[in-house]
Amino acid sequence: MASSLWDSDNRVLQDLLKEMRLVAGLTQVELSNLLNRPQSYVSKYESGERRLDLTEVRNITIFCGSNLKELVDLLEIKLDKKA
């Protein structure tokens, strides 16, 4: 079984987080500054090199002007369409 870090469901989450950042009009550098992290932090989770825990995902959604529930709802919709 493939690592969940590389599976297609995780890719959907990565894409949603990137899309959320872009819709918010933030660059990776701007978001990383808001999160108090290096730019590589954003780059690595968007590219799948790094996994995030739930509290990290929550912080990202907040700084992108959204919330965790909205992200999960979008994730469920996209994963249901994939199935």
FIMAR-289409 format. One line per 2 residues: number of its first residue (from 1); their letters; for each residue z, x, y of N, C-alpha, C. Coordinates in steps of 0.05 Angstrom, whole numbers. Example, Ala and Ser with C-alpha at 12.3 -4.5 7.8 and 13.67 -1.06 7.14 Angstrom:
1> AS> 156 264 -114 156 246 -90 156 264 -66 ~ 142 257 -45 143 273 -21 157 258 1
This chain:
1> MA> 0 17 -24 0 0 0 0 18 25 ~ -16 10 44 -19 26 69 6 23 86
3> SS> 13 44 101 35 43 119 31 21 140 ~ 53 6 146 50 -15 166 43 -4 193
5> LW> 48 22 197 40 34 222 10 32 227 ~ -5 33 205 -34 33 207 -47 7 199
7> DS> -32 -13 191 -45 -37 181 -57 -54 204 ~ -74 -72 196 -89 -87 216 -71 -106 232
9> DN> -50 -116 221 -32 -133 236 -18 -117 258 ~ -10 -93 252 2 -76 273 -18 -70 295
11> RV> -44 -67 287 -65 -62 307 -67 -85 326 ~ -64 -109 316 -65 -133 333 -43 -131 354
13> LQ> -19 -124 346 4 -121 365 -2 -99 385 ~ -12 -76 377 -19 -55 395 -40 -65 416
15> DL> -60 -79 407 -80 -89 425 -69 -109 445 ~ -51 -126 435 -38 -146 453 -21 -132 474
17> LK> -7 -112 467 10 -97 487 -8 -83 507 ~ -30 -72 499 -48 -59 517 -61 -80 536
19> EM> -69 -102 524 -81 -124 540 -61 -134 561 ~ -36 -137 553 -15 -147 571 -12 -127 594
21> RL> -13 -101 588 -11 -81 609 -34 -83 629 ~ -58 -86 618 -82 -87 635 -82 -112 652
23> VA> -75 -134 640 -74 -160 656 -53 -157 678 ~ -32 -143 673 -12 -138 694 -22 -119 716
25> GL> -45 -107 711 -56 -88 730 -42 -61 731 ~ -31 -54 708 -16 -28 707 -31 -7 691
27> TQ> -30 17 700 -40 39 685 -19 48 665 ~ -26 65 647 -6 76 629 16 91 644
29> VE> 8 105 664 27 121 680 46 102 695 ~ 35 81 707 52 63 722 72 49 703
31> LS> 63 40 680 81 27 661 102 47 651 ~ 93 71 645 113 91 635 134 97 656
33> NL> 126 97 681 146 102 703 166 79 704 ~ 157 54 701 175 31 701 194 32 678
35> LN> 184 42 655 200 44 631 218 69 630 ~ 214 87 650 228 112 650 222 130 626
37> RP> 197 130 619 187 145 596 163 162 605 ~ 155 182 589 130 196 596 106 179 590
39> QS> 84 186 602 59 171 598 51 171 568 ~ 57 193 554 50 195 526 64 173 509
41> YV> 86 163 518 100 142 504 82 117 502 ~ 71 109 525 53 86 525 27 92 509
43> SK> 16 115 513 -8 123 499 -4 122 469 ~ 19 132 460 24 134 431 28 107 418
45> YE> 42 88 431 45 62 418 19 46 420 ~ 3 50 441 -22 36 443 -43 46 423
47> SG> -41 72 416 -60 83 396 -50 81 368 ~ -25 73 364 -14 70 337 0 95 327
49> ER> 4 115 344 18 139 335 49 136 335 ~ 58 114 349 86 110 351 93 81 346
51> RL> 115 76 332 124 48 328 145 42 349 ~ 147 16 355 167 7 374 188 -11 361
53> DL> 212 -9 371 232 -29 361 230 -53 379 ~ 244 -74 372 242 -100 386 251 -98 415
55> TE> 272 -83 420 281 -81 448 261 -66 465 ~ 247 -47 453 227 -32 469 204 -51 475
57> VR> 196 -67 456 174 -87 460 183 -107 482 ~ 208 -115 481 218 -134 501 216 -122 529
59> NI> 224 -97 532 223 -84 558 194 -81 568 ~ 176 -75 551 148 -73 558 138 -100 568
61> TI> 144 -121 554 134 -147 562 145 -155 590 ~ 171 -149 594 183 -155 620 169 -141 643
63> FC> 164 -115 639 151 -100 661 122 -107 664 ~ 111 -121 645 83 -130 647 83 -159 657
65> GS> 106 -170 665 107 -196 677 107 -219 657 ~ 115 -213 633 114 -233 612 141 -234 598
67> NL> 142 -243 573 167 -243 558 161 -241 528 ~ 181 -236 513 178 -231 485 167 -256 471
69> KE> 176 -280 478 167 -304 465 137 -308 469 ~ 127 -303 493 98 -306 498 82 -286 481
71> LV> 92 -262 479 79 -242 462 78 -250 433 ~ 101 -260 423 102 -268 395 84 -292 390
73> DL> 83 -311 409 65 -334 406 36 -325 405 ~ 28 -307 422 1 -296 422 -5 -281 396
75> LE> 15 -266 387 12 -251 362 7 -270 339 ~ 23 -291 337 20 -311 316 -8 -324 316
77> IK> -17 -331 339 -44 -343 342 -65 -324 332 ~ -64 -299 341 -84 -279 332 -83 -273 302
79> LD> -59 -271 292 -56 -266 263 -65 -289 246 ~ -60 -314 256 -69 -338 241 -99 -339 241
81> KK> -112 -331 262 -141 -331 264 -153 -310 244 ~ -139 -289 240 -148 -267 222 -147 -276 193
83> A> -127 -292 187 -122 -299 159 -144 -316 147
